[in-house]
Amino acid sequence: MKRVALAMLIWAIAGSSSPPGETSTPVVATPIPLDPDDAAHVRFGGVRYLGGWQLASAEPRFGGYSALSVRDGQFLALADTGEYLEFRMTASGEIAAAHFGRLPTFPGDGKSKTDRDSESMANDPSTGQIWVGFEQHNVIFRYAPNFTSMLSQRSPAEMREWPANFGPESLVRMSDGRFVILSENAVMADGVKQALLFPGDPTDPRNVPIAFGYRPPPGYLASDAAQLPDGRLIVLNRHFTMMDGFWAALTIIDPRAIRPGVIVTGEPIAEFRRPLNIDNMEGISVIREGGRTIVWIISDDNQLPIERTLLLKFALESH
């Protein structure tokens, strides 16, 4: 917490506008139990807790992570400020080769945070291309590998009426090349949020999406999603009230059920409430490791000292 407070002080002195380019700054990972009252408590619904860390750095651009990609041991965390952090994690849980970067292009000039509200991310492992969903503008950008340049962009007509701050919160590129976008809080019906299924690259105007609905658990909103090895989607859902604080829930949906106008209900597999070590969980990524399906989730600390950046690792045990 002291490191986070220091980072916020530096941020305040430097100003909210981030410097261009990339920097290498140490990131410290402190191990944490998920259950602070019982470190041996590791089974939660359909997942098993494998380990977790609170991340901190003196880099003023650190924090705010809303999307996560893990591949071949490389972590890419995208913040809702247009900044990103890349790093590797050693077998002992230490952060290595951390460096910070900034997206090369934004929906606006990038001077305002509303022009840099990058909330979701998907990538194509075969080409290295990366798609980013921006709230406020409700637009999707496609970037070249390593964010070297912006290749294309599109504001789909089906997203233009989505609330400015509750737009494309979840963006998934499925293995067959289709894309799913879940809105955070564009309402389709009571307890149901608007969602889209694109037949291909959502920045290509030839790809007209199917509109459907996603029903999260009561009191929750979708904050990110990823594809499981069997083709289904695992959705990270977030709950917050001043009284409850932050909760998180994992659900599964089957894209085979998606049809125009259909409401797809998330099947709950795990829920995390206080006093568990949960914060504003916003990013999720799925990999295979040692024959198991591994689920990584990361929190958005909103670059506030009262919140934390948590990186949590789970094994999917069932479902």
Disulfide bonds with the S-S distance in Angstrom:
none
